[in-house]
Amino acid sequence: MKQNFIFMVLITGLISACQRTPHYASYADYPVYDGSDLELTFTPSASTFRVWAPTADEVKLLLYDDGYDGGAYKTIDMHRSEKGTWLLKVEENLKGKFYTFQIKIGDKWLGETPGMWVKATGVNGKRAAIIDFTETNPPGWDEDERPPLKNFTDIVLYELHIRDFSMAQNSGIQHRGKYLAFTEIGTKNTAGESTGIDHLKELGITHVHLLPAFDFASIDETKLNENKYNWGYDPLNYNVPEGSYSTNPYNPVVRIREFKQMVQALHKAGIRVVMDVVYNHTSTGKGSHLDLLVPGYFYRQNADSSWSNASGCGNETASERPMMRKFMVESVVYWATEYHIDGFRFDLMGIHDIETMNEIRAALDNIDPTIFMYGEGWTAGKSPLAEDLRAVKKNAKKLNRIAVFSDDIRDALRGSWMHANVPGFVSGADSLEESVKFGVVGATLHPQVDYSKLIYSKAPYANDPAQVINYVSCHDDMCLYDKLKESRPANATEDELVRFDKLAQTIIMTSQGVPFIYAGEEVYRTKKGIHNTYQSPDSINEINWDFKTLHRDVFDYYKGLIALRKAHAAFRIPTQELVQQHLKFIDMQTPNVVAYMLTDHVNGEVWKNILVIYNGNRHSVLVQIPQGNWNLVCHDDQINLNGISTVRTTHFFVPASSASIMYEE
Ligand code: CA
């Protein structure tokens, strides 16, 4: 059998060597391969390699003993197969070996590439690794389960950079900056307060959203003692975990196993895991691992054939081309199945086309419909893709159960992202009430919102509240404290900044939609005024865990807000219709005040009616409230779900820069 097979390969190889490379008039004419065996299929008895390279004149496989150093111990020609692919079967046990592909176009050999579907690599992601994936599973992995989730509106997102989480000495964590930091329990700061994963449980968030954790290019994994920092928005290998967060980036099994240990530990703590995925561009364009397979195909070009740059990073991928679309769908499915990932945040999602995003949604629904998808509904530059095809905010209604970030509520609350000194509603800025109301109704259609007065969008874009991410800060731009400080009114005190901060997150946590906080905001983090810290040192980026003790009042307030939201379904209404029926704004006849009622046990709420008042003014206001047997749970910067006091009058003072929340049974 074996000899027959080799003979067959030889014959086929001779035939294919005589075939001429087809010439295609456009990318649309490239054949599409629909099989699921691209690049490597490993068994202990044989490894089969299949590369999609329709424009290649020759393709070869290079085999290595080492993932980084030394030359190939063997080079083998691949032969032309169906639908633009090249095939080779090596009937040996190649476990532990490394490989690359090399493509010849015309008379020119391109650089080596580990391929784009590669799932394991050596250090720095340069060569693909052949491993047995069963060896990457930590004990108990088969029993690992996603924590329960009913509605997307039940989610509380926490955006976290893996290194920020544990790098500070006062994290008390042993595996600082590593995936394994998430597996450590019982860790404490200098004052003995919980840090790390215990802290996340204490805070009560439901999902950790990790900044890029796939293999990115900017950190040299052979020089980890240099302690370089990067956010990681420079993709190298999409289907491989980043090596610098592992304890040994040279051993291809280690990073995979440790990533899984991280997911397993978070799941055990009742927390779901979201990955930030950056399919919109690659670290380098020409010469990337994708481009070395099929030059040009995976990227968009302008009319003059120059490369377009909607990412602002020098290139943009072309999700509308079938093989890029297939890659994105299968890559997301791979992370959701092999690594048990529970959600995906798409960087610059507006670069992708709507059809691709909906195909990803459908593929994830086949695995588990509670896997969450959301993204930035914008681009960072001009794209040749027609605007009505883009997965941008204004097209959100065409996206199926995929959410977009609301920069509308973000900048209404804290002020412009572009102008650091411009304040928002929480710092006392005027005329932002309608934008705040737009956030409160989760970017849906509501009869009491005047959409013409919004700061950005002039129409509702969400089909229902689960389609919008409400937030006031994230890794981009200044963190909340820095922004509030930079934009503070001339005579604002430090104490007032705390009030602004708490008011901002109160609006986020009580609004309809999916709330999102940036890691460390709950301990009053500062990044020392730097707005783009993508490669700033740890001293700027790391979470200072002693801040939890120093700003205990802020932490307790955030924790209280999350507990309020989780205990009260009225803040988590799943549909636009229910919001329209049960959320009623009340005109308090006072500028910079937004008030509303959530009525009649909406969404199974235990409280009958809830009254929420946000006072953006830097002075207290006297307002007229509906007659009722009210119980205050949030007032004057304090939150207590057991009740602060009762309210029986219709005249009510809301203190400066704060929220009052009360209920009746
Ligand atoms: Ca890397």
Residues whose N, C-alpha, C, O or C-beta is under 5 A from the ligand:
A	BS01	CA	N124 D215 F216 A217 I219 E242 G243
